[in-house]
Amino acid sequence: MGVSNTMTHAGDTLYNAEKIARFFGVTTKTAYEWCKEGKLPAFKIGKKLKVRVSDLQKMIDRKVRARAR
């Protein structure tokens, strides 16, 4: 059985860099760069980058609303 790259914490799903890359259709390197640059709301658990799916959704919603104006 493989290791999952999706976690759930306090009712929120956490994505690692590989899952983020697949979600956005970019390379893992790009996902890491976006997190490092602050373009994505990431944090670390140990040495692993994590992003809450709810934070991704909030970020996407803000961008969609900004474009709609």
C-alpha positions in Angstrom: 0.0 0.0 0.0 1.4 3.4 -1.0 1.8 6.5 1.1 -1.0 9.1 0.6 0.0 12.6 -0.3 -3.3 14.0 1.1 -3.9 14.5 4.8 -6.9 15.6 6.8 -6.3 17.8 9.8 -9.1 19.2 12.0 -11.7 18.7 9.2 -9.5 20.3 6.5 -7.6 18.4 3.8 -3.9 19.1 3.5 -2.0 18.8 0.2 1.7 18.3 -0.2 3.7 19.9 -3.1 3.1 16.9 -5.4 -0.7 17.2 -5.0 -0.6 21.0 -5.4 1.4 20.5 -8.6 -1.2 18.1 -10.0 -4.1 20.4 -8.9 -2.7 23.3 -10.8 -1.1 21.4 -13.7 2.4 22.5 -12.9 5.7 20.9 -11.9 6.5 20.1 -8.3 9.3 22.6 -8.5 6.9 25.3 -9.5 4.6 24.4 -6.6 7.6 24.7 -4.2 8.6 28.0 -5.7 5.0 29.4 -5.3 5.0 28.4 -1.7 8.5 29.9 -1.1 7.5 33.1 -2.8 4.3 33.3 -0.7 2.0 32.9 -3.7 0.5 29.9 -1.9 -0.4 29.8 1.8 2.0 27.0 2.8 3.5 25.8 6.0 5.7 22.9 7.0 5.0 19.8 9.0 8.5 18.5 9.7 10.3 19.0 6.4 7.2 18.6 4.3 5.3 21.5 2.8 1.6 21.5 3.3 -1.3 23.7 2.1 -4.8 23.6 3.4 -7.4 23.0 0.7 -9.6 25.6 2.3 -6.8 28.1 2.0 -6.4 27.3 -1.7 -10.2 27.7 -2.2 -10.1 31.1 -0.5 -7.2 32.2 -2.6 -9.0 31.1 -5.8 -12.2 32.7 -4.8 -10.4 36.1 -4.2 -8.8 35.9 -7.6 -12.1 35.1 -9.3 -13.9 37.9 -7.5 -11.1 40.4 -8.4 -11.3 39.4 -12.1 -15.0 39.8 -12.1 -14.8 43.5 -11.2 
